[in-house]
Amino acid sequence: SQQGEEDPQALSIQEGENATMNCSYKTSINNLQWYRQNSGRGLVHLILIRSNEREKHSGRLRVTLDTSKKSSSLLITASRAADTASYFCATDESASGGSYIPTFGRGTSLIVHP
Amino acid sequence: DTGVSQNPRHKITKRGQNVTFRCDPISEHNRLYWYRQTLGQGPEFLTYFQNEAQLEKSRLLSDRFSAERPKGSFSTLEIQRTEQGDSAMYLCASSRGQGVLKPFFGQGTRLTVV
């Protein structure tokens, strides 16, 4: 099952603009993470936000978390062509054996035009 | 820290053949995950090891799939009697056993079944 759902599925912007993508999830979480994936490559961890945090920054990245709405957003400011990639949110979902497993959404495909 | 290593990077096989993939996690990471990712989708959880114990298996992991982590270090994922629907990217990730789950991903093995 896929816990998180990103929105929009695709986003196309010009270099220098900000990019905002959203993630909604279904059950309560301990933390939420955002990953980036360049075409055909593995996933790179960007940022983790805990359930008791509301906002977190890392360089040009800003993540917010609203546990009452079960949603998170990732903002990339002053985007660059090199930011072109797919972005995924992952939440820790309880699996059948009781372990918490990072569970991913379908992702947002971001294209930044130079 | 050399990161998570997966081999091979690409595999093309004929339908009905068996294939085996290998994952070498980051040393001192005792948690290891396998995911499958198809085009346009997020990674889907397959199975999870803590040390050598396989603690979780997804319903996606049919009887044709088997994973091992014999000494709690590297892991193998075998697919028997491959089908065209098995074509996907197979991703391995590892994380520490304490604290917040924060998996680090390998570059993946892309399987094409013809």
Backbone of each chain as ProteinMPNN parsed JSONL, in Angstrom:
{"seq_chain_A": "SQQGEEDPQALSIQEGENATMNCSYKTSINNLQWYRQNSGRGLVHLILIRSNEREKHSGRLRVTLDTSKKSSSLLITASRAADTASYFCATDESASGGSYIPTFGRGTSLIVHP", "coords_chain_A": {"N_chain_A": [[0.849, -1.185, 0.0], [0.386, 2.339, -0.542], [1.127, 4.896, 1.434], [1.528, 7.716, 1.47], [0.477, 10.406, -0.63], [1.466, 12.311, -3.279], [1.14, 15.635, -4.513], [1.287, 18.229, -6.909], [1.094, 15.655, -9.524], [2.82, 16.204, -11.541], [5.037, 18.882, -12.247], [5.962, 21.861, -13.759], [8.28, 24.359, -14.144], [9.96, 27.59, -14.378], [13.456, 28.283, -14.202], [14.598, 29.721, -11.194], [12.112, 30.236, -10.156], [9.868, 29.346, -7.463], [9.15, 26.063, -6.219], [6.487, 24.114, -5.183], [5.391, 21.261, -3.576], [3.063, 18.831, -2.458], [2.115, 16.514, 0.116], [-0.054, 14.035, 1.15], [-1.28, 11.953, 3.759], [-2.502, 8.936, 5.39], [-2.695, 7.614, 7.928], [-1.745, 8.015, 11.432], [1.526, 9.302, 12.136], [5.036, 8.91, 12.97], [7.186, 10.227, 11.927], [8.043, 12.078, 8.94], [9.429, 11.88, 5.739], [11.27, 13.354, 3.065], [12.315, 12.58, -0.191], [14.518, 12.599, -3.026], [14.726, 11.755, -6.473], [16.678, 11.211, -9.177], [16.318, 10.622, -12.688], [16.057, 7.216, -13.288], [17.769, 6.544, -11.223], [18.899, 5.881, -7.801], [17.252, 6.722, -4.653], [17.628, 9.789, -2.938], [18.056, 11.003, 0.273], [16.439, 13.837, 1.55], [15.265, 15.444, 3.651], [14.041, 15.185, 6.984], [11.178, 15.291, 8.975], [9.844, 15.454, 12.158], [6.943, 14.212, 13.933], [6.243, 16.009, 15.901], [7.155, 18.391, 15.051], [6.751, 21.399, 13.161], [7.795, 22.831, 11.09], [10.654, 22.823, 8.958], [13.94, 23.566, 7.852], [16.339, 23.323, 5.216], [18.945, 24.446, 3.634], [17.925, 25.451, 0.483], [15.534, 24.24, 0.827], [12.329, 23.878, 2.267], [10.28, 22.424, 4.592], [7.036, 21.667, 5.658], [4.759, 20.499, 8.142], [1.585, 19.356, 8.859], [-0.1, 17.848, 11.121], [-2.739, 17.669, 11.863], [-4.145, 17.9, 9.548], [-3.033, 15.884, 8.232], [-0.936, 16.226, 6.349], [1.853, 17.337, 4.35], [4.243, 19.684, 3.1], [6.652, 20.415, 0.592], [8.879, 22.864, -0.161], [10.812, 24.254, -2.646], [13.036, 26.732, -3.013], [13.993, 29.357, -5.287], [14.534, 27.805, -7.703], [16.609, 25.54, -9.612], [17.884, 24.301, -12.736], [19.107, 21.911, -12.212], [17.569, 20.884, -10.202], [15.645, 19.386, -11.319], [13.837, 16.489, -11.115], [12.302, 13.591, -9.561], [10.22, 13.772, -6.726], [9.619, 12.413, -3.58], [7.489, 11.657, -0.832], [7.775, 10.003, 2.3], [6.374, 7.979, 4.764], [6.331, 6.471, 8.045], [5.034, 3.456, 8.188], [3.097, 1.126, 9.945], [3.791, -2.225, 9.709], [2.602, -5.598, 8.996], [3.928, -7.321, 10.699], [4.528, -5.751, 12.819], [6.675, -4.06, 12.609], [7.997, -0.812, 11.752], [7.8, 0.577, 8.629], [9.312, 2.484, 6.105], [7.188, 4.083, 3.902], [6.222, 4.89, 0.67], [4.903, 7.535, -1.431], [3.472, 8.203, -4.732], [4.907, 10.187, -5.914], [6.122, 13.413, -7.099], [6.8, 14.743, -10.197], [9.202, 16.921, -11.081], [10.056, 19.466, -13.296], [12.461, 21.738, -14.175], [12.919, 24.43, -16.108], [15.631, 25.819, -17.871]], "CA_chain_A": [[0.0, 0.0, 0.0], [1.139, 3.557, -0.562], [0.555, 5.73, 2.466], [1.521, 9.117, 1.091], [0.144, 10.742, -1.999], [1.99, 13.623, -3.593], [0.34, 16.478, -5.4], [0.744, 17.595, -8.12], [1.888, 14.542, -10.057], [3.872, 16.786, -12.372], [5.179, 20.324, -12.063], [6.935, 22.417, -14.701], [8.5, 25.764, -13.793], [11.166, 28.202, -14.909], [14.551, 28.465, -13.256], [14.426, 30.9, -10.361], [10.808, 30.183, -9.492], [9.739, 28.396, -6.353], [8.356, 24.864, -6.493], [5.826, 23.583, -3.992], [4.697, 19.994, -3.761], [2.355, 18.451, -1.252], [1.987, 15.097, 0.42], [-1.098, 13.72, 2.122], [-1.16, 10.585, 4.233], [-3.781, 8.466, 5.922], [-2.695, 7.24, 9.339], [-0.832, 8.822, 12.245], [2.926, 9.03, 11.815], [6.084, 9.37, 13.883], [7.961, 11.208, 11.178], [7.818, 12.092, 7.499], [10.686, 12.191, 5.072], [11.224, 13.676, 1.641], [13.422, 12.038, -0.977], [14.633, 13.024, -4.405], [15.221, 10.693, -7.338], [16.959, 11.565, -10.558], [15.809, 9.601, -13.596], [16.747, 5.942, -13.331], [18.753, 6.396, -10.148], [18.362, 5.621, -6.476], [16.663, 7.842, -3.936], [18.514, 10.549, -2.06], [17.315, 11.576, 1.395], [16.532, 15.292, 1.603], [14.936, 16.06, 4.927], [13.117, 14.454, 7.841], [10.471, 16.132, 9.932], [9.18, 14.605, 13.148], [5.522, 14.532, 14.087], [6.069, 17.138, 16.817], [7.711, 19.581, 14.41], [5.819, 22.005, 12.208], [8.533, 23.366, 9.945], [12.08, 22.54, 8.995], [14.642, 24.148, 6.71], [17.658, 22.809, 4.875], [19.346, 25.157, 2.417], [16.795, 26.016, -0.26], [14.36, 23.414, 1.082], [11.517, 24.146, 3.454], [9.246, 21.413, 4.752], [6.063, 21.89, 6.719], [3.963, 19.332, 8.507], [0.335, 19.64, 9.568], [-0.606, 16.521, 11.498], [-4.201, 17.701, 11.951], [-4.633, 17.693, 8.189], [-2.296, 14.756, 7.679], [-0.324, 16.683, 5.108], [3.159, 17.977, 4.404], [4.625, 20.328, 1.852], [8.067, 20.658, 0.32], [9.098, 24.068, -0.966], [12.172, 24.486, -3.14], [13.11, 28.134, -3.425], [14.983, 29.733, -6.311], [14.85, 26.515, -8.324], [17.655, 25.447, -10.621], [17.664, 23.203, -13.674], [19.595, 20.686, -11.563], [16.545, 20.368, -9.282], [14.767, 18.502, -12.083], [13.869, 15.155, -10.528], [11.05, 13.212, -8.899], [10.283, 13.981, -5.283], [8.72, 11.49, -2.889], [7.409, 11.685, 0.616], [7.722, 8.67, 2.897], [5.962, 7.947, 6.16], [6.624, 5.194, 8.679], [3.777, 2.733, 8.314], [3.209, -0.11, 10.704], [3.57, -3.403, 8.873], [1.843, -6.682, 9.622], [4.717, -7.926, 11.763], [4.741, -4.8, 13.898], [7.785, -3.144, 12.333], [7.651, 0.411, 11.019], [8.448, 0.525, 7.321], [9.131, 3.691, 5.282], [6.232, 3.813, 2.831], [6.343, 6.004, -0.26], [3.844, 7.904, -2.359], [3.801, 8.048, -6.147], [5.895, 11.198, -6.267], [5.886, 14.559, -7.974], [7.86, 14.914, -11.182], [9.496, 18.355, -11.237], [10.931, 19.884, -14.393], [12.853, 23.14, -14.082], [13.444, 24.857, -17.408], [16.676, 26.852, -17.736]], "C_chain_A": [[0.884, 1.234, 0.0], [0.45, 4.539, 0.365], [0.439, 7.175, 2.019], [1.129, 9.297, -0.359], [0.614, 12.154, -2.267], [1.086, 14.342, -4.597], [1.136, 17.754, -5.668], [1.579, 16.392, -8.558], [3.04, 15.063, -10.888], [3.851, 18.296, -12.208], [6.277, 20.832, -12.985], [7.066, 23.908, -14.431], [9.764, 26.284, -14.473], [12.202, 28.332, -13.801], [14.355, 29.772, -12.493], [13.1, 30.945, -9.63], [10.86, 29.222, -8.324], [8.86, 27.22, -6.778], [7.777, 24.351, -5.186], [5.128, 22.284, -4.343], [4.168, 19.525, -2.411], [2.258, 16.942, -1.117], [0.875, 14.925, 1.438], [-0.957, 12.257, 2.511], [-2.395, 10.218, 5.036], [-3.782, 8.196, 7.423], [-1.712, 8.111, 10.124], [0.608, 8.377, 12.0], [3.836, 9.442, 12.968], [6.963, 10.415, 13.211], [7.632, 11.074, 9.701], [9.11, 12.529, 6.844], [10.423, 12.534, 3.617], [12.504, 13.168, 0.98], [13.371, 12.628, -2.381], [15.196, 11.861, -5.215], [15.435, 11.256, -8.73], [16.604, 10.363, -11.433], [16.682, 8.351, -13.589], [17.771, 5.719, -12.243], [18.087, 6.049, -8.829], [17.819, 6.877, -5.835], [17.683, 8.484, -3.009], [17.67, 11.211, -0.978], [17.539, 13.083, 1.442], [16.366, 15.831, 3.018], [13.935, 15.195, 5.672], [12.472, 15.427, 8.791], [9.702, 15.211, 10.867], [7.749, 15.081, 13.368], [5.285, 15.703, 15.024], [6.697, 18.431, 16.282], [6.722, 20.121, 13.382], [6.523, 22.496, 10.949], [10.007, 23.045, 10.112], [12.716, 23.077, 7.718], [15.955, 23.407, 6.492], [18.058, 23.45, 3.558], [18.153, 25.811, 1.749], [15.497, 25.221, -0.049], [13.653, 23.863, 2.357], [10.39, 23.13, 3.49], [8.328, 21.824, 5.89], [5.287, 20.61, 6.957], [2.754, 19.789, 9.296], [-0.313, 18.303, 9.907], [-2.123, 16.508, 11.616], [-4.832, 17.464, 10.585], [-3.956, 16.499, 7.523], [-1.671, 15.137, 6.332], [1.016, 17.348, 5.383], [3.405, 18.675, 3.073], [6.129, 20.491, 1.8], [8.158, 21.856, -0.604], [10.564, 24.133, -1.357], [12.216, 25.92, -3.64], [14.195, 28.345, -4.477], [15.458, 28.502, -7.072], [15.911, 26.648, -9.414], [17.331, 24.282, -11.546], [18.084, 21.867, -13.057], [18.608, 20.122, -10.546], [15.565, 19.455, -9.996], [14.93, 17.069, -11.605], [12.456, 14.798, -10.083], [11.247, 13.319, -7.395], [9.208, 13.137, -4.617], [8.676, 11.813, -1.403], [7.287, 10.245, 1.113], [7.326, 8.794, 4.355], [6.255, 6.566, 6.73], [5.313, 4.487, 8.978], [4.007, 1.43, 9.07], [2.859, -1.293, 9.814], [2.939, -4.522, 9.693], [2.593, -7.326, 10.78], [5.025, -6.981, 12.907], [5.884, -3.837, 13.67], [7.261, -1.907, 11.612], [8.486, 0.45, 9.748], [8.241, 1.847, 6.607], [8.292, 3.362, 4.056], [6.09, 5.067, 1.983], [5.06, 6.273, -1.03], [4.313, 7.74, -3.794], [4.74, 9.125, -6.663], [5.368, 12.333, -7.119], [7.077, 14.687, -8.905], [8.04, 16.409, -11.442], [10.439, 18.567, -12.415], [11.189, 21.365, -14.237], [13.53, 23.522, -15.391], [14.471, 25.965, -17.222], [16.297, 28.145, -18.454]], "O_chain_A": [[2.013, 1.187, 0.488], [-0.677, 4.962, 0.11], [-0.614, 7.794, 2.167], [1.413, 8.45, -1.206], [0.216, 13.091, -1.574], [0.382, 13.728, -5.399], [1.637, 18.338, -4.707], [2.655, 16.149, -8.012], [4.107, 14.452, -10.942], [2.794, 18.907, -12.05], [7.387, 20.3, -12.994], [6.078, 24.641, -14.482], [10.532, 25.523, -15.063], [11.868, 28.472, -12.624], [13.992, 30.796, -13.073], [12.972, 31.613, -8.604], [11.767, 28.398, -8.207], [7.948, 27.369, -7.59], [8.496, 24.177, -4.202], [4.36, 22.222, -5.304], [4.758, 19.795, -1.365], [2.312, 16.201, -2.099], [0.864, 15.593, 2.472], [-0.564, 11.422, 1.696], [-3.233, 11.07, 5.331], [-4.752, 8.51, 8.113], [-0.935, 8.86, 9.532], [0.865, 7.212, 11.694], [3.445, 10.229, 13.831], [7.423, 11.363, 13.847], [7.027, 10.094, 9.266], [9.798, 13.429, 7.326], [9.461, 12.053, 3.018], [13.606, 13.306, 1.511], [12.33, 13.088, -2.851], [16.022, 11.087, -4.731], [14.497, 11.717, -9.381], [16.593, 9.226, -10.963], [17.884, 8.414, -13.848], [18.571, 4.788, -12.334], [16.863, 5.938, -8.748], [17.911, 7.966, -6.401], [18.493, 7.803, -2.38], [16.69, 11.895, -1.274], [18.675, 13.554, 1.381], [17.21, 16.573, 3.518], [13.083, 14.55, 5.062], [13.142, 16.294, 9.353], [8.998, 14.303, 10.425], [7.396, 16.211, 13.029], [4.231, 16.336, 14.956], [6.757, 19.438, 16.987], [5.944, 19.361, 12.805], [5.922, 22.569, 9.877], [10.539, 22.997, 11.221], [12.113, 23.047, 6.646], [16.592, 22.934, 7.433], [17.579, 23.057, 2.495], [17.453, 26.62, 2.356], [14.482, 25.507, -0.684], [14.278, 24.179, 3.369], [9.636, 22.993, 2.527], [8.78, 22.27, 6.945], [5.178, 19.753, 6.079], [2.879, 20.517, 10.281], [-0.993, 17.703, 9.074], [-2.74, 15.451, 11.486], [-5.92, 16.897, 10.481], [-4.274, 16.15, 6.386], [-1.859, 14.458, 5.323], [1.279, 17.847, 6.477], [2.84, 18.296, 2.047], [6.791, 20.679, 2.821], [7.584, 21.862, -1.693], [11.449, 24.074, -0.503], [11.511, 26.277, -4.584], [15.177, 27.606, -4.542], [16.65, 28.195, -7.082], [16.082, 27.697, -10.036], [16.583, 23.378, -11.174], [17.492, 20.826, -13.342], [18.786, 18.999, -10.074], [14.737, 18.813, -9.35], [16.019, 16.501, -11.677], [11.531, 15.601, -10.212], [12.311, 12.995, -6.867], [8.047, 13.141, -5.027], [9.68, 12.19, -0.798], [6.755, 9.38, 0.417], [7.874, 9.614, 5.092], [6.409, 5.601, 5.981], [4.58, 4.861, 9.893], [4.996, 0.731, 8.848], [1.772, -1.355, 9.239], [2.765, -4.411, 10.906], [1.981, -7.817, 11.728], [5.706, -7.358, 13.861], [6.061, -2.894, 14.442], [6.223, -1.947, 10.952], [9.713, 0.367, 9.787], [7.104, 2.306, 6.502], [8.636, 2.479, 3.271], [5.866, 6.162, 2.5], [4.245, 5.378, -1.253], [5.396, 7.215, -4.053], [5.31, 8.981, -7.745], [4.325, 12.232, -7.765], [8.223, 14.733, -8.46], [7.142, 17.073, -11.959], [11.486, 17.926, -12.513], [10.253, 22.162, -14.174], [14.588, 22.993, -15.733], [14.223, 26.935, -16.506], [17.064, 29.108, -18.437]]}, "seq_chain_B": "DTGVSQNPRHKITKRGQNVTFRCDPISEHNRLYWYRQTLGQGPEFLTYFQNEAQLEKSRLLSDRFSAERPKGSFSTLEIQRTEQGDSAMYLCASSRGQGVLKPFFGQGTRLTVV", "coords_chain_B": {"N_chain_B": [[32.565, 5.218, 4.616], [30.898, 3.816, 2.123], [28.469, 3.832, 0.994], [25.324, 2.341, -0.074], [25.513, -0.525, -1.986], [24.588, -1.988, -5.042], [24.268, -4.845, -7.089], [23.684, -6.743, -10.088], [23.789, -3.601, -11.983], [22.131, -3.491, -14.122], [19.94, -5.883, -15.595], [19.061, -8.135, -18.02], [16.797, -10.569, -18.864], [15.457, -13.707, -20.008], [12.052, -14.628, -20.113], [10.95, -16.817, -17.62], [13.43, -17.557, -16.695], [15.695, -17.661, -13.874], [16.726, -15.096, -11.621], [19.172, -13.325, -9.698], [19.827, -10.832, -7.335], [22.14, -8.658, -5.699], [22.781, -6.974, -2.647], [24.78, -4.766, -0.9], [24.856, -3.405, 2.151], [25.328, -0.274, 3.96], [28.035, -0.427, 6.116], [27.679, -1.327, 9.507], [25.001, -0.732, 9.499], [22.145, -2.254, 10.565], [19.634, -2.711, 9.613], [17.848, -3.665, 6.719], [16.301, -3.124, 3.619], [14.19, -4.102, 0.921], [12.854, -2.81, -2.05], [10.514, -2.376, -4.737], [10.23, -0.721, -7.813], [8.223, 0.602, -10.3], [7.799, 2.181, -13.506], [6.995, 5.556, -13.184], [5.882, 5.262, -10.711], [6.016, 5.226, -7.087], [8.508, 3.81, -4.85], [7.763, 0.48, -3.876], [7.273, -1.407, -1.019], [8.951, -4.446, -0.356], [10.366, -6.352, 1.334], [11.909, -6.763, 4.602], [14.755, -6.754, 6.669], [16.127, -7.285, 9.883], [19.202, -7.357, 11.057], [20.044, -10.697, 10.518], [17.511, -11.616, 10.426], [14.455, -11.987, 8.778], [11.955, -9.855, 8.998], [9.651, -8.713, 7.959], [7.391, -9.197, 5.274], [6.055, -8.253, 2.244], [2.797, -8.489, 0.701], [3.251, -8.358, -1.938], [5.404, -9.893, -2.408], [5.641, -12.64, -3.943], [5.487, -16.29, -4.076], [7.514, -16.811, -5.798], [9.526, -15.168, -5.244], [12.381, -14.725, -3.227], [14.254, -13.745, -0.417], [17.354, -13.26, 1.213], [19.547, -12.858, 4.004], [22.159, -13.851, 5.012], [24.308, -13.56, 6.933], [23.719, -11.331, 8.215], [24.825, -9.226, 6.883], [25.452, -8.586, 3.732], [22.743, -8.853, 1.326], [20.606, -10.966, -0.64], [18.331, -11.057, -3.365], [16.195, -13.155, -4.915], [14.533, -14.033, -7.868], [12.445, -16.383, -9.113], [11.602, -18.165, -12.089], [10.992, -15.966, -13.884], [8.687, -13.382, -14.87], [7.146, -11.229, -17.31], [5.943, -9.138, -15.995], [7.566, -8.76, -13.856], [9.463, -6.997, -14.526], [11.182, -4.19, -13.57], [12.566, -1.637, -11.379], [14.694, -2.619, -8.86], [15.19, -1.8, -5.639], [17.447, -1.362, -2.976], [17.829, -0.637, 0.459], [19.37, 0.654, 3.436], [19.545, 1.048, 7.012], [20.292, 2.437, 10.255], [19.87, 0.649, 13.349], [18.854, 1.913, 15.545], [16.812, 4.53, 16.892], [15.315, 7.016, 14.72], [13.915, 5.856, 11.688], [15.793, 6.052, 8.804], [16.359, 5.468, 5.898], [19.047, 4.747, 3.659], [19.552, 4.678, 0.235], [20.508, 2.388, -2.376], [21.724, 2.409, -5.818], [20.092, 0.855, -7.286], [18.838, -2.033, -9.12], [18.081, -2.582, -12.374], [15.692, -4.517, -13.822], [14.877, -6.237, -16.721], [12.571, -8.194, -18.275], [12.311, -10.268, -20.944]], "CA_chain_B": [[31.166, 4.987, 4.222], [30.875, 3.758, 0.667], [27.101, 3.83, 0.537], [24.696, 1.059, -0.366], [25.948, -0.983, -3.298], [23.743, -3.03, -5.611], [24.789, -5.486, -8.294], [24.206, -5.832, -11.113], [22.991, -2.391, -12.175], [21.123, -3.826, -15.129], [19.845, -7.306, -15.904], [18.062, -8.517, -19.006], [16.657, -12.011, -18.8], [14.314, -14.25, -20.722], [10.949, -15.092, -19.278], [11.13, -18.19, -17.134], [14.749, -17.727, -16.078], [15.866, -17.174, -12.509], [17.713, -14.026, -11.468], [19.536, -13.013, -8.309], [20.436, -9.522, -7.15], [22.866, -8.549, -4.438], [22.838, -5.658, -2.004], [25.726, -4.591, 0.212], [24.423, -2.19, 2.862], [26.357, 0.492, 4.666], [28.501, -1.212, 7.268], [27.077, -0.992, 10.802], [23.545, -0.647, 9.383], [21.616, -3.605, 10.751], [18.344, -2.853, 8.945], [17.971, -3.703, 5.267], [14.995, -3.143, 2.972], [14.072, -4.239, -0.527], [11.69, -2.176, -2.646], [10.383, -2.489, -6.187], [9.683, 0.51, -8.369], [7.912, 0.591, -11.721], [7.845, 3.509, -14.115], [5.956, 6.497, -12.788], [5.369, 4.941, -9.384], [6.968, 5.284, -6.005], [8.993, 2.492, -4.414], [6.829, -0.353, -3.125], [7.99, -2.241, -0.069], [8.932, -5.899, -0.571], [10.737, -7.109, 2.511], [12.747, -6.035, 5.558], [15.582, -7.565, 7.575], [16.902, -6.705, 10.969], [20.317, -8.32, 11.082], [19.768, -11.764, 9.566], [16.104, -12.019, 10.53], [13.498, -11.359, 7.867], [10.859, -9.538, 9.9], [8.445, -8.31, 7.249], [7.282, -9.543, 3.867], [4.861, -7.677, 1.638], [1.989, -9.395, -0.127], [3.81, -8.311, -3.293], [6.469, -10.874, -2.492], [5.01, -13.926, -4.204], [6.316, -17.466, -3.784], [8.664, -16.863, -6.713], [10.536, -14.252, -4.713], [12.958, -15.071, -1.938], [15.34, -12.869, -0.011], [18.16, -13.772, 2.324], [20.636, -12.028, 4.542], [22.671, -14.963, 5.827], [25.166, -13.213, 8.061], [23.372, -9.996, 8.676], [25.555, -8.171, 6.161], [24.849, -8.412, 2.419], [21.475, -9.55, 1.106], [20.287, -11.333, -2.009], [16.924, -11.177, -3.736], [16.092, -14.057, -6.051], [13.229, -14.186, -8.509], [12.416, -17.605, -9.908], [10.616, -18.241, -13.193], [10.618, -14.567, -14.088], [7.577, -13.028, -15.758], [7.327, -9.876, -17.833], [5.485, -8.212, -14.959], [8.627, -8.55, -12.863], [10.331, -5.914, -15.004], [11.092, -3.059, -12.632], [13.806, -1.306, -10.683], [14.707, -3.201, -7.515], [15.989, -0.912, -4.801], [17.829, -1.813, -1.645], [18.142, 0.465, 1.369], [19.772, 0.216, 4.771], [19.494, 2.084, 8.029], [20.707, 2.023, 11.586], [18.823, -0.027, 14.106], [18.371, 2.722, 16.657], [16.292, 5.851, 16.561], [14.396, 7.229, 13.608], [14.244, 5.189, 10.437], [16.26, 6.972, 7.776], [17.06, 4.576, 4.981], [19.911, 5.195, 2.571], [19.258, 3.804, -0.887], [21.451, 2.101, -3.437], [21.347, 2.906, -7.145], [19.07, -0.02, -7.85], [19.068, -2.978, -10.218], [16.959, -2.527, -13.311], [15.441, -5.828, -14.427], [14.015, -6.298, -17.895], [12.238, -9.565, -18.638], [11.857, -10.253, -22.351]], "C_chain_B": [[31.077, 5.022, 2.721], [29.459, 3.726, 0.158], [26.59, 2.427, 0.301], [25.05, 0.676, -1.802], [25.034, -2.097, -3.794], [24.359, -3.538, -6.909], [23.847, -6.59, -8.76], [23.368, -4.562, -11.197], [21.854, -2.646, -13.153], [21.137, -5.335, -15.348], [18.725, -7.494, -16.911], [17.992, -10.031, -18.999], [15.443, -12.454, -19.598], [13.275, -14.732, -19.721], [11.171, -16.552, -18.884], [12.472, -18.445, -16.47], [14.729, -17.209, -14.637], [16.922, -16.069, -12.487], [17.974, -13.792, -9.986], [20.236, -11.667, -8.273], [21.11, -9.491, -5.785], [22.847, -7.113, -3.938], [23.854, -5.705, -0.868], [25.364, -3.306, 0.933], [25.622, -1.418, 3.41], [26.747, -0.312, 5.905], [27.952, -0.574, 8.544], [25.577, -0.704, 10.715], [22.968, -2.051, 9.547], [20.24, -3.79, 10.133], [18.553, -2.785, 7.443], [16.593, -3.902, 4.659], [15.165, -3.404, 1.479], [12.76, -3.588, -0.956], [11.684, -2.482, -4.144], [9.724, -1.215, -6.692], [9.451, 0.347, -9.863], [7.783, 2.033, -12.201], [6.676, 4.379, -13.668], [5.359, 6.253, -11.421], [6.448, 5.157, -8.331], [7.453, 3.891, -5.64], [7.935, 1.766, -3.587], [7.614, -1.333, -2.274], [7.839, -3.724, -0.406], [9.216, -6.658, 0.719], [11.757, -6.343, 3.336], [13.481, -7.024, 6.46], [16.104, -6.695, 8.711], [17.973, -7.737, 11.302], [19.987, -9.438, 10.097], [18.312, -12.192, 9.552], [15.223, -11.235, 9.56], [12.21, -11.102, 8.639], [9.558, -9.187, 9.197], [8.521, -8.762, 5.799], [5.983, -8.973, 3.337], [4.08, -8.759, 0.897], [2.484, -9.408, -1.567], [4.848, -9.4, -3.503], [5.846, -12.258, -2.67], [5.983, -15.065, -3.898], [7.536, -17.541, -4.691], [9.811, -15.987, -6.224], [11.077, -14.794, -3.388], [14.135, -14.15, -1.655], [16.047, -13.485, 1.182], [19.147, -12.716, 2.775], [21.382, -12.916, 5.544], [23.516, -14.573, 7.031], [24.879, -11.821, 8.572], [24.145, -8.895, 7.993], [24.9, -7.974, 4.803], [23.556, -9.207, 2.319], [21.353, -9.908, -0.367], [18.777, -11.415, -2.168], [16.873, -12.031, -4.986], [14.665, -14.073, -6.563], [13.309, -15.433, -9.38], [11.344, -17.502, -10.991], [10.077, -16.837, -13.5], [9.486, -14.415, -15.103], [7.793, -11.591, -16.218], [6.904, -8.829, -16.809], [6.499, -7.968, -13.862], [9.577, -7.435, -13.282], [10.111, -4.673, -14.156], [12.495, -2.702, -12.173], [13.693, -1.894, -9.279], [15.703, -2.42, -6.679], [16.245, -1.541, -3.445], [18.158, -0.583, -0.805], [18.579, -0.114, 2.706], [19.681, 1.38, 5.737], [20.015, 1.532, 9.347], [19.542, 1.407, 12.329], [18.235, 0.796, 15.223], [17.776, 4.023, 16.152], [15.404, 5.86, 15.34], [14.873, 6.476, 12.37], [14.659, 6.22, 9.406], [17.048, 6.164, 6.771], [17.9, 5.312, 3.943], [19.776, 4.175, 1.444], [20.475, 3.568, -1.776], [20.927, 2.616, -4.764], [20.321, 2.019, -7.83], [19.59, -0.968, -8.901], [17.844, -2.924, -11.119], [16.834, -3.875, -14.012], [14.497, -5.668, -15.606], [13.818, -7.758, -18.259], [11.65, -9.554, -20.049], [11.24, -11.594, -22.734]], "O_chain_B": [[31.163, 6.082, 2.101], [29.265, 3.601, -1.051], [27.321, 1.449, 0.455], [24.894, 1.481, -2.72], [24.739, -3.038, -3.058], [24.894, -2.772, -7.711], [23.27, -7.3, -7.936], [22.334, -4.466, -10.536], [20.763, -2.091, -13.026], [22.184, -5.98, -15.297], [17.591, -7.071, -16.688], [19.017, -10.703, -19.117], [14.52, -11.675, -19.834], [13.604, -15.185, -18.625], [11.528, -17.394, -19.708], [12.636, -19.437, -15.76], [13.86, -16.428, -14.248], [17.891, -16.109, -13.245], [17.113, -14.03, -9.139], [21.127, -11.395, -9.078], [20.713, -10.19, -4.853], [22.893, -6.164, -4.721], [23.793, -6.569, 0.007], [25.546, -2.221, 0.381], [26.766, -1.864, 3.327], [25.892, -0.807, 6.639], [27.79, 0.645, 8.598], [24.94, -0.459, 11.739], [23.271, -2.941, 8.753], [19.718, -4.905, 10.122], [19.326, -1.966, 6.946], [15.813, -4.737, 5.118], [16.145, -2.987, 0.862], [11.713, -3.776, -0.336], [12.717, -2.803, -4.733], [8.786, -0.698, -6.085], [10.368, -0.003, -10.606], [7.675, 2.968, -11.407], [5.515, 3.98, -13.764], [4.434, 6.953, -11.01], [7.634, 5.259, -8.644], [6.871, 2.897, -6.074], [7.297, 2.355, -2.715], [8.518, -2.009, -2.765], [6.742, -4.196, -0.702], [8.422, -7.495, 1.149], [12.389, -5.404, 2.853], [12.903, -7.996, 6.945], [16.468, -5.535, 8.52], [17.68, -8.839, 11.766], [19.677, -9.152, 8.94], [17.922, -13.041, 8.751], [15.241, -10.005, 9.525], [11.452, -12.035, 8.906], [8.48, -9.344, 9.769], [9.582, -8.716, 5.176], [4.922, -9.191, 3.924], [4.624, -9.797, 0.519], [2.191, -10.33, -2.328], [5.139, -9.783, -4.637], [5.56, -12.957, -1.698], [7.132, -14.842, -3.516], [8.491, -18.257, -4.387], [10.928, -16.063, -6.736], [10.317, -15.261, -2.54], [14.913, -13.821, -2.551], [15.438, -14.134, 2.033], [19.523, -11.814, 2.026], [21.251, -12.753, 6.757], [23.427, -15.229, 8.069], [25.691, -11.214, 9.27], [24.136, -7.753, 8.452], [23.894, -7.271, 4.708], [23.302, -10.112, 3.115], [21.921, -9.241, -1.231], [18.049, -11.786, -1.247], [17.449, -11.667, -6.011], [13.712, -14.12, -5.785], [14.147, -15.52, -10.278], [10.322, -16.838, -10.819], [8.88, -16.568, -13.388], [9.349, -15.195, -16.046], [8.533, -10.833, -15.591], [7.47, -7.736, -16.776], [6.322, -7.077, -13.032], [10.399, -6.981, -12.486], [8.993, -4.172, -14.042], [13.474, -3.362, -12.521], [12.694, -1.679, -8.593], [16.898, -2.384, -6.972], [15.368, -2.169, -2.853], [18.704, 0.396, -1.314], [18.205, -1.232, 3.063], [19.732, 2.544, 5.339], [20.157, 0.322, 9.525], [18.379, 1.616, 11.981], [17.214, 0.417, 15.797], [18.183, 4.549, 15.116], [14.815, 4.843, 14.971], [16.061, 6.459, 12.048], [13.924, 7.178, 9.166], [18.279, 6.175, 6.791], [17.507, 6.357, 3.425], [19.872, 2.968, 1.667], [21.347, 4.426, -1.909], [19.838, 3.185, -4.839], [19.747, 2.402, -8.849], [20.643, -0.744, -9.499], [16.722, -3.185, -10.686], [17.751, -4.317, -14.704], [13.446, -5.037, -15.494], [14.784, -8.476, -18.519], [10.63, -8.915, -20.309], [10.804, -11.771, -23.871]]}, "name": "protein", "num_of_chains": 2, "seq": "SQQGEEDPQALSIQEGENATMNCSYKTSINNLQWYRQNSGRGLVHLILIRSNEREKHSGRLRVTLDTSKKSSSLLITASRAADTASYFCATDESASGGSYIPTFGRGTSLIVHPDTGVSQNPRHKITKRGQNVTFRCDPISEHNRLYWYRQTLGQGPEFLTYFQNEAQLEKSRLLSDRFSAERPKGSFSTLEIQRTEQGDSAMYLCASSRGQGVLKPFFGQGTRLTVV"}
